[in-house]
Structure formats: structure tokens, C-alpha cells
């Protein structure tokens, strides 16, 4: 645990900065500035992306791990803004794609992953502190109506809006295609038919779930809260609310 203490401390500092930015109405601007700064500091190895002519933007909790495994590229959760800052030439030339997920389902998945399944010490420390008092998803979803709790949740990467990763600050898509997790087989067929340097097999799921359908986790009040929380995701990616 001790060797992860610097990472945990850095994550807590980032959360405080995000919450301050949100109070000022500048959360998206902070997110983009942080991503661009990370890109300049990290010097991410993008050679395989150049060889493939592909960039995959892995939105948290949208089934991206299996896609990364098939591409042989493991960049984690970095946004389109990050990749543009890291290598503008590659970003302009590569075919860019991503996967999104119904925001209701994604929230359920994120909660259960952090509450019960994460192997990350940093995730576990945050979940113990923030999600620990919530015995189940219903209690968690009800607390999202509280502004303070909502701000803490939205500061964690698994719960940040999907459009942050795929759009510019005006909500314009920065990638060439966005697939839905719920229709991934159809996307894979189009991807494979396009003649890219690799093929995708959507039958591969690294973290399959045996949970109940997401609809069973909501009542009218919590569904309305989540519809408000992720309004831009619902609108941009065409998912129905309610």
C-alpha cells in the first residue's frame, strides 16, 4: 500500500482541483488542460498506432479493454484532446474511433467495479472513502442528488462524462466513428470490412458481467437524477432518458 501513496495523494489533489473548477463552472476547461499537460509530460509511445494508422480512445467502463487487447495497444483512459496534444500529426492522419455506453448502464457498471472488483490501490482507496457509506447502488444513486457528493463522484475518471473523452469543449466529435457497446458486433463488422490492419472480434470480453439488467437498479427519481447528471452524453450519443 505504501508504494501507492504518492499516486493516491496525487489523485486526491486532482479531485480537489476538479471540485474547485466545477464550482467556477470550469470543469471541462480543467479536464482539457490536464489532458494536454499529461500528453506533454508522459511521452506516450504511439509507434504501434502509427503502424496501424489507428487511434482508439478508451472511455472508462465502455468495454474498451478487450478492444485494446486486440489492437495490441494499451494507453488506458486518455481523451481525444490528449492524443491531439501528444501527436497532432498522428491525430490528423489516423482513423480515430471509440465505444460509448448507455449512461444508465455505465453508472451501474462503474459503481460495482469500484465497490467490489477493482484491483487498483488508488481506486480502492477512493472507493472506500466515497462509496463505502453506500451499501448498494440504490443508496449511491439517491445520494447523487446531493451537490457535494455528486461533485466527488464526477471527479473520478470512471464517472466522468463520456463526451469529455470524445468531443471538444463545444460538444463536437473529435473522432471518426463512435460505436455503441450495445451494438458492438455491427461496428466490428464494418471495421473489419474497411480493411484496417487488424480485425476485431467482439465475442471477446475480458470482464464479462453477470449483473442484472441496468433497468432494475433505478426508480423514477434516480433515473431522473442520472438523466440530468449526464445530459450531454444522452444528447450527443443518442441514448433515451427515463
C-alpha positions as CSV (number, residue, x, y, z in Angstrom):
1,X,0.0,0.0,0.0
2,X,2.8,2.4,0.9
3,X,4.3,2.4,-2.6
4,X,1.0,3.6,-4.0
5,X,0.7,6.5,-1.5
6,X,2.2,9.1,-4.0
7,X,-0.4,8.1,-6.6
8,X,-3.2,8.3,-4.1
9,X,-2.1,11.7,-2.9
10,X,-1.9,13.0,-6.5
11,X,-5.4,11.7,-7.2
12,X,-6.8,13.4,-4.1
13,X,-5.1,16.7,-5.1
14,X,-6.6,16.3,-8.6
15,X,-10.0,15.8,-7.1
16,X,-9.8,18.9,-5.1
17,X,-8.8,20.9,-8.2
18,X,-11.6,19.4,-10.2
19,X,-14.2,20.3,-7.5
20,X,-12.9,23.9,-7.4
21,X,-13.1,24.1,-11.2
22,X,-16.6,22.7,-11.1
23,X,-17.7,25.4,-8.6
24,X,-16.4,28.0,-11.0
25,X,-18.1,26.4,-14.0
26,X,-14.7,25.5,-15.5
27,X,-14.6,21.7,-15.0
28,X,-14.4,20.9,-18.7
29,X,-11.7,23.5,-19.2
30,X,-9.7,22.0,-16.4
31,X,-10.1,18.5,-17.8
32,X,-8.8,19.5,-21.2
33,X,-5.9,21.5,-19.7
34,X,-5.0,18.5,-17.5
35,X,-5.1,16.1,-20.5
36,X,-2.9,18.4,-22.6
37,X,-0.4,18.7,-19.8
38,X,-0.3,14.9,-19.3
39,X,0.4,14.4,-23.0
40,X,3.4,16.8,-22.9
41,X,4.8,15.1,-19.8
42,X,4.2,11.4,-20.4
43,X,5.8,11.0,-23.9
44,X,3.4,8.1,-24.6
45,X,4.7,5.5,-27.1
46,X,2.5,5.8,-30.2
47,X,4.6,3.8,-32.6
48,X,2.1,1.0,-32.9
49,X,-0.7,3.5,-33.6
50,X,1.4,5.0,-36.4
51,X,2.0,1.5,-37.8
52,X,-1.7,0.7,-37.7
53,X,-3.0,4.1,-38.7
54,X,-5.4,3.8,-35.8
55,X,-6.2,5.6,-32.6
56,X,-8.6,4.1,-30.1
57,X,-9.9,6.4,-27.4
58,X,-10.8,4.3,-24.4
59,X,-13.7,5.8,-22.5
60,X,-13.8,4.3,-18.9
61,X,-16.4,1.5,-18.4
62,X,-17.3,1.1,-22.1
63,X,-15.8,-2.3,-22.9
64,X,-12.6,-0.9,-24.2
65,X,-10.2,-3.3,-22.5
66,X,-11.0,-6.1,-24.9
67,X,-10.5,-3.8,-27.9
68,X,-7.1,-2.6,-26.6
69,X,-6.1,-6.2,-26.2
70,X,-7.0,-7.0,-29.8
71,X,-5.2,-3.9,-31.1
72,X,-2.1,-4.6,-29.0
73,X,-2.2,-1.0,-27.8
74,X,-2.6,-0.2,-24.1
75,X,-2.9,3.5,-23.5
76,X,-5.5,3.4,-20.7
77,X,-8.1,6.2,-20.4
78,X,-6.8,9.2,-22.4
79,X,-9.0,11.6,-24.2
80,X,-9.0,12.7,-27.8
81,X,-7.7,16.1,-26.5
82,X,-4.8,14.2,-25.0
83,X,-3.9,12.4,-28.3
84,X,-4.2,15.6,-30.3
85,X,-1.8,17.3,-27.9
86,X,0.6,14.2,-27.8
87,X,1.0,14.0,-31.6
88,X,-1.0,16.4,-33.8
89,X,0.2,14.8,-37.0
90,X,-0.8,11.3,-36.0
91,X,-4.1,12.6,-34.7
92,X,-4.9,14.2,-38.0
93,X,-3.8,11.2,-40.1
94,X,-5.1,8.2,-38.1
95,X,-8.6,6.8,-38.2
96,X,-10.0,7.5,-34.7
97,X,-12.7,5.5,-33.0
98,X,-14.2,4.8,-29.6
99,X,-17.0,3.0,-27.8
100,X,-19.7,4.6,-25.7
101,X,-22.3,3.0,-23.4
102,X,-25.8,3.8,-22.2
103,X,-25.1,6.2,-19.3
104,X,-27.5,4.4,-17.0
105,X,-25.7,1.1,-17.6
106,X,-22.3,2.7,-17.4
107,X,-23.0,4.2,-14.0
108,X,-24.2,0.8,-12.6
109,X,-21.0,-0.8,-14.0
110,X,-18.7,1.8,-12.6
111,X,-20.2,1.6,-9.2
112,X,-20.0,-2.2,-8.9
113,X,-16.5,-2.3,-10.4
114,X,-15.1,0.2,-7.9
115,X,-17.1,-1.1,-5.0
116,X,-16.3,-4.8,-5.5
117,X,-13.8,-5.6,-8.3
118,X,-11.1,-3.0,-8.8
119,X,-7.5,-4.2,-8.4
120,X,-6.1,-0.7,-8.3
121,X,-5.0,0.5,-4.9
122,X,-5.8,4.1,-5.9
123,X,-9.3,3.1,-7.0
124,X,-9.8,1.1,-3.8
125,X,-8.7,4.0,-1.6
126,X,-11.2,6.4,-3.3
127,X,-14.0,3.8,-3.3
128,X,-13.5,3.0,0.4
129,X,-13.8,6.7,1.2
130,X,-16.6,7.8,-1.1
131,X,-18.6,4.7,-1.9
132,X,-18.0,2.9,1.4
133,X,-21.0,4.6,3.1
134,X,-23.3,3.4,0.2
135,X,-24.4,-0.2,0.9
136,X,-25.8,-0.7,-2.6
137,X,-26.4,1.1,-5.9
138,X,-29.8,2.4,-4.9
139,X,-28.2,4.3,-2.0
140,X,-25.4,5.6,-4.2
141,X,-27.8,6.8,-6.9
142,X,-30.0,8.5,-4.3
143,X,-27.0,10.4,-3.0
144,X,-26.2,11.8,-6.4
145,X,-28.9,14.3,-5.8
146,X,-26.6,15.9,-3.2
147,X,-24.4,18.5,-4.9
148,X,-21.3,17.8,-2.7
149,X,-21.5,14.0,-3.2
150,X,-22.2,14.5,-6.9
151,X,-19.1,16.6,-7.3
152,X,-16.9,14.0,-5.6
153,X,-18.2,11.2,-7.9
154,X,-17.9,13.2,-11.1
155,X,-14.2,13.9,-10.2
156,X,-13.3,10.2,-10.5
157,X,-12.4,9.1,-14.0
158,X,-14.8,6.1,-14.1
159,X,-17.7,8.5,-13.7
160,X,-16.6,11.5,-15.8
161,X,-18.9,12.2,-18.8
162,X,-18.2,10.3,-21.9
163,X,-18.3,13.4,-24.1
164,X,-15.3,14.8,-22.3
165,X,-13.2,12.0,-23.8
166,X,-14.6,12.2,-27.4
167,X,-15.6,15.8,-28.0
168,X,-14.2,19.3,-27.9
169,X,-15.5,21.8,-25.3
170,X,-18.3,22.7,-27.7
171,X,-19.5,19.2,-27.9
172,X,-18.2,18.5,-31.4
173,X,-16.9,14.9,-32.0
174,X,-13.1,14.7,-32.4
175,X,-13.1,11.0,-33.6
176,X,-14.2,9.4,-36.9
177,X,-16.7,6.9,-35.5
178,X,-18.3,6.2,-32.2
179,X,-19.6,2.7,-31.7
180,X,-22.2,1.7,-29.1
181,X,-21.3,-1.1,-26.7
182,X,-24.8,-2.4,-27.2
183,X,-24.3,-2.8,-30.9
184,X,-20.6,-3.6,-31.0
185,X,-20.9,-6.6,-33.3
186,X,-22.3,-4.4,-36.1
187,X,-19.5,-2.0,-35.6
188,X,-16.9,-4.7,-35.7
189,X,-18.3,-6.0,-39.0
190,X,-17.9,-2.5,-40.5
191,X,-14.5,-2.1,-39.1
192,X,-13.3,-5.4,-40.4
193,X,-14.8,-4.8,-43.9
194,X,-13.0,-1.4,-44.1
195,X,-9.7,-3.3,-44.4
196,X,-7.8,-2.0,-41.4
197,X,-4.5,-3.5,-40.4
198,X,-6.2,-5.5,-37.6
199,X,-9.6,-7.1,-37.1
200,X,-11.9,-7.1,-34.1
201,X,-13.8,-10.0,-32.5
202,X,-16.5,-8.7,-30.2
203,X,-17.1,-12.1,-28.8
204,X,-14.0,-11.4,-26.6
205,X,-14.9,-9.8,-23.3
206,X,-12.2,-9.5,-20.7
207,X,-14.5,-8.6,-17.9
208,X,-17.9,-10.2,-18.5
209,X,-20.6,-9.3,-16.0
210,X,-23.4,-11.4,-14.5
211,X,-25.3,-8.5,-13.1
212,X,-29.0,-7.9,-13.6
213,X,-30.1,-5.6,-16.3
214,X,-29.4,-2.0,-15.6
215,X,-33.1,-1.1,-15.6
216,X,-33.6,-3.0,-12.4
217,X,-31.3,-0.6,-10.5
218,X,-33.3,2.6,-11.0
219,X,-36.6,4.1,-9.8
220,X,-38.1,7.2,-11.4
221,X,-36.3,9.6,-9.1
222,X,-32.8,8.2,-9.6
223,X,-33.3,7.8,-13.3
224,X,-34.2,11.5,-13.5
225,X,-31.1,12.4,-11.4
226,X,-28.8,10.4,-13.8
227,X,-30.5,11.9,-16.9
228,X,-29.6,15.4,-15.6
229,X,-26.1,14.4,-14.5
230,X,-25.2,13.0,-17.9
231,X,-27.5,15.2,-20.1
232,X,-24.8,15.9,-22.7
233,X,-23.9,12.2,-23.0
234,X,-27.6,11.3,-23.6
235,X,-28.0,14.0,-26.2
236,X,-24.7,13.7,-28.1
237,X,-24.7,9.9,-28.3
238,X,-28.5,9.5,-28.8
239,X,-29.5,7.4,-25.8
240,X,-33.0,7.8,-24.5
241,X,-33.7,9.0,-20.9
242,X,-36.2,7.7,-18.5
